[in-house]
Amino acid sequence: MAMEKYIAIGSIVMYAIFAAEMITLFNFMIEST
């Protein structure tokens, strides 16, 4: 079904954005000290 594919792609994209934001925040915390 097409809806399941959209949900799967959406969840992967959201996870990628979340991981990138965590890495960016982590690097910012390291550099600021």
C-alpha distance matrix in Angstrom:
0.0 3.8 5.6 5.8 7.0 9.3 10.5 11.3 13.1 14.8 16.1 17.4 19.1 20.6 21.9 23.4 25.1 26.4 27.8 29.5 31.0 32.4 33.9 35.4 36.9 38.2 39.9 41.4 42.8 44.4 45.9 47.4 49.5
3.8 0.0 3.8 5.5 5.2 6.4 8.8 10.0 10.8 12.4 14.4 15.6 16.7 18.4 20.2 21.3 22.7 24.4 25.9 27.2 28.7 30.5 31.9 33.1 34.7 36.3 37.8 39.1 40.8 42.4 43.7 45.1 47.4
5.6 3.8 0.0 3.8 5.4 5.2 6.3 8.6 10.0 10.5 12.3 14.3 15.3 16.4 18.3 20.0 21.1 22.3 24.3 25.8 26.9 28.5 30.3 31.5 32.7 34.4 36.2 37.3 38.8 40.7 42.1 43.2 45.5
5.8 5.5 3.8 0.0 3.8 5.4 5.1 6.1 8.6 9.7 10.5 12.3 14.2 15.2 16.5 18.4 20.0 20.9 22.4 24.3 25.7 26.9 28.6 30.2 31.4 32.8 34.6 36.1 37.4 39.0 40.7 42.0 44.0
7.0 5.2 5.4 3.8 0.0 3.8 5.4 5.1 6.2 8.5 9.9 10.7 12.3 14.2 15.4 16.6 18.4 19.9 21.1 22.6 24.3 25.8 27.1 28.6 30.2 31.5 33.1 34.6 36.2 37.6 39.1 40.6 42.8
9.3 6.4 5.2 5.4 3.8 0.0 3.8 5.4 5.2 5.9 8.5 9.9 10.5 12.1 14.1 15.3 16.4 18.1 19.8 21.0 22.4 24.2 25.7 26.8 28.3 30.0 31.6 32.7 34.5 36.2 37.4 38.7 41.1
10.5 8.8 6.3 5.1 5.4 3.8 0.0 3.8 5.5 5.0 6.1 8.6 9.8 10.4 12.1 14.2 15.3 16.2 18.2 19.9 20.9 22.3 24.3 25.6 26.7 28.3 30.2 31.4 32.7 34.5 36.1 37.3 39.4
11.3 10.0 8.6 6.1 5.1 5.4 3.8 0.0 3.8 5.4 5.3 6.3 8.7 10.0 10.7 12.4 14.4 15.3 16.5 18.4 20.0 21.1 22.6 24.4 25.8 26.9 28.7 30.3 31.6 33.1 34.8 36.2 38.2
13.1 10.8 10.0 8.6 6.2 5.2 5.5 3.8 0.0 3.8 5.5 5.2 6.2 8.6 9.9 10.6 12.3 14.2 15.3 16.5 18.4 20.0 21.2 22.5 24.3 25.7 27.1 28.6 30.3 31.7 33.0 34.6 36.9
14.8 12.4 10.5 9.7 8.5 5.9 5.0 5.4 3.8 0.0 3.8 5.5 5.1 6.1 8.6 9.9 10.6 12.2 14.2 15.4 16.5 18.3 20.0 21.1 22.4 24.2 25.8 26.9 28.5 30.3 31.7 32.8 35.2
16.1 14.4 12.3 10.5 9.9 8.5 6.1 5.3 5.5 3.8 0.0 3.8 5.4 5.1 6.1 8.6 9.9 10.4 12.1 14.2 15.2 16.4 18.3 19.9 20.9 22.3 24.3 25.6 26.8 28.5 30.3 31.5 33.5
17.4 15.6 14.3 12.3 10.7 9.9 8.6 6.3 5.2 5.5 3.8 0.0 3.8 5.5 5.1 6.1 8.7 9.8 10.5 12.2 14.2 15.3 16.5 18.3 19.9 20.9 22.5 24.3 25.7 27.0 28.6 30.2 32.2
19.1 16.7 15.3 14.2 12.3 10.5 9.8 8.7 6.2 5.1 5.4 3.8 0.0 3.8 5.4 5.1 6.2 8.6 9.9 10.6 12.3 14.3 15.4 16.5 18.3 19.9 21.2 22.5 24.4 25.9 27.1 28.5 30.9
20.6 18.4 16.4 15.2 14.2 12.1 10.4 10.0 8.6 6.1 5.1 5.5 3.8 0.0 3.8 5.5 5.2 6.1 8.6 9.9 10.5 12.3 14.3 15.3 16.4 18.2 20.0 21.0 22.5 24.4 25.8 26.9 29.2
21.9 20.2 18.3 16.5 15.4 14.1 12.1 10.7 9.9 8.6 6.1 5.1 5.4 3.8 0.0 3.8 5.5 5.0 6.1 8.5 9.8 10.5 12.2 14.1 15.2 16.3 18.3 19.8 21.0 22.5 24.3 25.7 27.6
23.4 21.3 20.0 18.4 16.6 15.3 14.2 12.4 10.6 9.9 8.6 6.1 5.1 5.5 3.8 0.0 3.8 5.4 5.1 6.1 8.6 9.9 10.6 12.2 14.2 15.3 16.5 18.3 20.0 21.2 22.6 24.3 26.4
25.1 22.7 21.1 20.0 18.4 16.4 15.3 14.4 12.3 10.6 9.9 8.7 6.2 5.2 5.5 3.8 0.0 3.8 5.5 5.2 6.1 8.7 10.0 10.5 12.2 14.1 15.4 16.4 18.3 20.0 21.1 22.4 24.9
26.4 24.4 22.3 20.9 19.9 18.1 16.2 15.3 14.2 12.2 10.4 9.8 8.6 6.1 5.0 5.4 3.8 0.0 3.8 5.5 5.1 6.2 8.7 9.9 10.5 12.2 14.3 15.3 16.5 18.4 20.1 21.1 23.2
27.8 25.9 24.3 22.4 21.1 19.8 18.2 16.5 15.3 14.2 12.1 10.5 9.9 8.6 6.1 5.1 5.5 3.8 0.0 3.8 5.4 5.1 6.2 8.6 9.9 10.5 12.3 14.2 15.4 16.6 18.4 20.0 21.8
29.5 27.2 25.8 24.3 22.6 21.0 19.9 18.4 16.5 15.4 14.2 12.2 10.6 9.9 8.5 6.1 5.2 5.5 3.8 0.0 3.8 5.5 5.1 6.1 8.6 9.8 10.6 12.2 14.2 15.4 16.5 18.3 20.6
31.0 28.7 26.9 25.7 24.3 22.4 20.9 20.0 18.4 16.5 15.2 14.2 12.3 10.5 9.8 8.6 6.1 5.1 5.4 3.8 0.0 3.8 5.5 5.1 6.1 8.5 9.9 10.5 12.2 14.2 15.4 16.4 18.8
32.4 30.5 28.5 26.9 25.8 24.2 22.3 21.1 20.0 18.3 16.4 15.3 14.3 12.3 10.5 9.9 8.7 6.2 5.1 5.5 3.8 0.0 3.8 5.5 5.1 6.0 8.6 9.8 10.5 12.3 14.3 15.4 17.1
33.9 31.9 30.3 28.6 27.1 25.7 24.3 22.6 21.2 20.0 18.3 16.5 15.4 14.3 12.2 10.6 10.0 8.7 6.2 5.1 5.5 3.8 0.0 3.8 5.5 5.0 6.1 8.5 9.9 10.6 12.3 14.2 16.0
35.4 33.1 31.5 30.2 28.6 26.8 25.6 24.4 22.5 21.1 19.9 18.3 16.5 15.3 14.1 12.2 10.5 9.9 8.6 6.1 5.1 5.5 3.8 0.0 3.8 5.4 5.2 6.2 8.7 10.0 10.6 12.2 14.7
36.9 34.7 32.7 31.4 30.2 28.3 26.7 25.8 24.3 22.4 20.9 19.9 18.3 16.4 15.2 14.2 12.2 10.5 9.9 8.6 6.1 5.1 5.5 3.8 0.0 3.8 5.5 5.0 6.2 8.7 10.0 10.6 12.8
38.2 36.3 34.4 32.8 31.5 30.0 28.3 26.9 25.7 24.2 22.3 20.9 19.9 18.2 16.3 15.3 14.1 12.2 10.5 9.8 8.5 6.0 5.0 5.4 3.8 0.0 3.8 5.4 5.2 6.3 8.8 10.1 11.4
39.9 37.8 36.2 34.6 33.1 31.6 30.2 28.7 27.1 25.8 24.3 22.5 21.2 20.0 18.3 16.5 15.4 14.3 12.3 10.6 9.9 8.6 6.1 5.2 5.5 3.8 0.0 3.8 5.4 5.1 6.2 8.6 10.4
41.4 39.1 37.3 36.1 34.6 32.7 31.4 30.3 28.6 26.9 25.6 24.3 22.5 21.0 19.8 18.3 16.4 15.3 14.2 12.2 10.5 9.8 8.5 6.2 5.0 5.4 3.8 0.0 3.8 5.5 5.3 6.1 8.9
42.8 40.8 38.8 37.4 36.2 34.5 32.7 31.6 30.3 28.5 26.8 25.7 24.4 22.5 21.0 20.0 18.3 16.5 15.4 14.2 12.2 10.5 9.9 8.7 6.2 5.2 5.4 3.8 0.0 3.8 5.6 5.3 6.7
44.4 42.4 40.7 39.0 37.6 36.2 34.5 33.1 31.7 30.3 28.5 27.0 25.9 24.4 22.5 21.2 20.0 18.4 16.6 15.4 14.2 12.3 10.6 10.0 8.7 6.3 5.1 5.5 3.8 0.0 3.8 5.6 5.8
45.9 43.7 42.1 40.7 39.1 37.4 36.1 34.8 33.0 31.7 30.3 28.6 27.1 25.8 24.3 22.6 21.1 20.1 18.4 16.5 15.4 14.3 12.3 10.6 10.0 8.8 6.2 5.3 5.6 3.8 0.0 3.8 5.6
47.4 45.1 43.2 42.0 40.6 38.7 37.3 36.2 34.6 32.8 31.5 30.2 28.5 26.9 25.7 24.3 22.4 21.1 20.0 18.3 16.4 15.4 14.2 12.2 10.6 10.1 8.6 6.1 5.3 5.6 3.8 0.0 3.8
49.5 47.4 45.5 44.0 42.8 41.1 39.4 38.2 36.9 35.2 33.5 32.2 30.9 29.2 27.6 26.4 24.9 23.2 21.8 20.6 18.8 17.1 16.0 14.7 12.8 11.4 10.4 8.9 6.7 5.8 5.6 3.8 0.0
